Amino acid sequence: MANPLLNEQAFKKSVAEEEAGWAAPGAPEAPATWQPPVDDGPVTPYRTARMTVDGAVTASAVLFVLLLAAGVVGWYSVHESVDGTVTFPGWVLAPMLAGFGLVMVSVFRPKLARITAPLYALCQGLVIGVISHVYNSQWHGIAAQAALGTAGVFATMLFLYATRLVRVTDKMRRVVIAATVGVVAIYVVGFIVRLVTGSVSFLDSSSGLSIVLSLVIVGVAAFNLMLDFDMIEQGARAGAPKYMEWFAALGLMVTVVWLYLELLRLLAKLRQR
């Protein structure tokens, strides 16, 4: 799937669970006594509060405020000496692993997204703040450039989606999902190579191939945003339960964070040339 959180099956499952209600399979049968029919007009299924696009937007805004607040804390937790030496805080691994764990919990228990999404935003904000400061200490202003670039890509993809200049079709979904799986494979190979050799030239160097690869990954992340927008709209149209707004906002944040980090890496490679 393009995003480990936002996928069509998750929304369909949530709708099915909500509509099952008290009459779901396994409910006790009524006594076998005949009663005359009562006609009170058409019967509609009971529905709790439904997901809306506006609700998902509000939830996303709350998460990004938490992300930025935690990012400031992470930024100032990095110690930079007078000679330019940067001390990477050792505790950053804890929120990094916690963020991954919160995402996995949300995948299997979407109803907990009201809790896991804000916690993820705080954990990921700390990590991004630390990483941004480390990059910025070596290449001044690069964090601001990456943030502006992320905002620009987000706005562009949202405009293209909202105006339907680019339409999300089944073919487009398949292509983006396949490309995303390819990127994940590259990450896995890179991780294994780092364990053996300590570095991965085609990912870490400033060579032309490495820069082209980063551009491709940024492009894949950008088109994942469009799939996210489409899934949010589909969820609202299908009448997904209210808690799916936080689930959707969390999925969108995962993609935005990925896009920001890849832009940061791309800009660092360009600065090295």
N, C-alpha and C positions, 0 to 999 in steps of 0.2 A: 504494500500500500504506500501511497505517497507520504502520508503522515501516520505515525503509529497511533495517533489518537483519533483524528478526523477521518472516518471512513463510513461508507454508506451502511454497512451492516450494523455498526454500533447504533446509529440513529434508528434503523428499522427495528432492532431488538428492543430499544427503549420504548418505542411507540407500542410494540406488541405487548410488552409487559404492563404498560399502563392501561391498555384497553382490555386486558384480560379480566381485571376487576374481580368482584365476588362471584361471578358466574364462570370463573375459570374451571378447567377440568379438575375434578377432584372435589368439587363442592357437594355438600350433602343434597340428596334428591328430595324434592317436596313429596308429601304424602300423596298416594295414588287416589285421591278423592276428586271426583269431577266437579268443576265449578263453572258456572256460566261465563261465557266470554265477556270481557269488558273492553269497550272501545273508547279509549281516551285520546285517540289521535296517534300520530306517529311517535315511536319511542326512539330516543337518541341515547347513545351510550354516555355514561357519566365520565366527565373529563376533569382532571385537575388543571392547574395553571399550565399553559403551553409555552414552549420556547418561541421567542421572537428574534428577529434580526437586531432590533434595537436593544433587547436584553443582552444579546451576545456582545454587542458593541460596548455596552456599559460595563459588562464583566471584563472585557478586554482592557478597557481604560483603567479599571481598578488594578488589574494585574500589572499593567505597565507602570503605574505610579509606584506600586510596591517594588517592582524591579529596579526602577531608577533610584528609589530611596535606599534600597539595599546596595545598589551599585556605588553610591557615594560612600557608604560605610566600607565596602570592599576596596575602593580606590584609596582611601586614607589609611587603610591598614597596611599598605605596602610602604616599607621604610626605604627611603632613598638617601644615601649619604652624600656628603659634599662632593666627593670625587666621582659621583655618578653610579656607585655600586648600588644595586637594587637587591633587597632582601625579600625573597618570595615567601609569604607566610605559609607555614607547614599545614595549618588547619584547613586550607582551601580544599583539600581532598575530601573532607567530611561533607560540606554542602554539595560538592560535585556528585558524590555517590548518593547523597540523600535526594538530590534532584532527580537522578535517574530512577531511584526507587519509587519516588512519588509519581512519576510518569507511568511506571509499570502498574502501580496500584490503581491509578486512574483508568488504565486500559481495561482492567478486569472488573473494576468497581466504579463505573461512571457516576453513580449516585454520590460518591465521596468527593467529587470534583469541587464542591463548594469549599472543602477543607484543603484538599491536596493542591488545588490550583494556586491559592495565595501562598501556601508554604513553598511550592515550587518557585514562584516568582521571587520570593525572598532568598531562597538558596541560590538560584541561578543569578540573581542580582549581585550577590557577594562574589561569585566566581567571575562574572563578567567584569566587575569593578577591579578585581585584582589583575586579571589578564590585560585589561585595557591600560592600567597604569604601567605594567611591565613593558608593554609595547610602546606606550607613549614616552617612557623614559629613554628609549633608544631612538625613536623617531618622533620628535616633538610634533604634536598636532594630529597624529594619525588616528587617535581615538575619535576626535571630533569629525574627521573626514569619514571614518567608517560609519559613525552614527548618522551623519547627513546622507551618506550614500544609501544606507538602509532605509531611511525615511523616504528618500527619493524613489527607490525601487518599489517600496510598498505603495506609495501614492500612484506611481505609474501603473502597476499591475491592477490596483483597485479601479483606476480610471478605465483601463482597457476592459476590465470585467463588467463594470457598471454600465458602460456605454455599448457593450456587446461588440466592440471592435474585434475582440478575440473571444470566441465562444468555446466553452468547455464541452467538448464532445467525448464520446466513448473512446474514440481513437486517440484523442489528446491525452485522456487519462492513462491509457495503456502506455503511451510513449513516455510520459512523465514518470509513471511508476517504474517502468523498466529502467529509465535513466537513474532514478533514485536508488534502485537496487544495485545498479552498477557503481554508484558513488559509495554506497555502504561497503561493497566488496573492496573498493580501493582503500577505504579507511581500515578495513580488517587486515588487508595485505600490508599496508603501511605500518600498522601496529605490530604485526609479527616481525617485519623486517627491523623495526626499531629495537625490538627485544634482542635480536641477533647481532645487528651491526651498530646500533645506536643512532642511526640517521637514515633518512629516506630522501635521496637526492631529487627524485621526481616529484616529491611533495614539498620538501623544505627549501630547496635551492631557489635561486633567482633566474634559472635558465628559462629559455623561451618555452620549452615543453612544460615546465612547472607552472609558468604564468598562464599558458593556454588552458591547462588543466584546471587551474583555479577559476578562470573565467567561465569554463563549462560548468563547474560546480555551483558558482554563483547564479548562473542561468537556470540550472535545475532547481535551486532553492527558490528563485523568483517565481518560476512556474508552479511550484508547490503552493505558493501563496494563492494563486488563482484557483487551484483545486480546493484550498481551504475555504475561500470565499463561496465557492459553489456548494460545498458540503454544508456550510452554515445556512445558506439560503434553502437548500433542500430539506434540512432538518426543521426549519421553521415552517416550510410549506407542508411537510408531512405531519406537523402537530406533535413534534417530540416534546417530552416532559420538560418542565422548567429547569431542572438541574442540568440539562444538556447545554444550556447557555454557558455555564462555567466549564464544562467539558470541551465545548467548542473553543472558548477563549483560551484554554490551556493549550489545545492543539495548535492554535494560531500562534501563540507565544513561542512554542517549540520551533516552529518554522522561522520566525523572525530572529530568534536568538542564533539559530544556525546560519542564517543569512548574514547577520552582523559579524560573527566570528570568521566566516569565510571572506568577507570583504576586508576585515582586518588583516588576514593572512595575505590576501592579494595585494593590498596597499604596501605591506611590509616588503614583499618581493619586489615591487616596483621601486621602492625607495632604495633597495640594495643595488640596483643596476646603475 
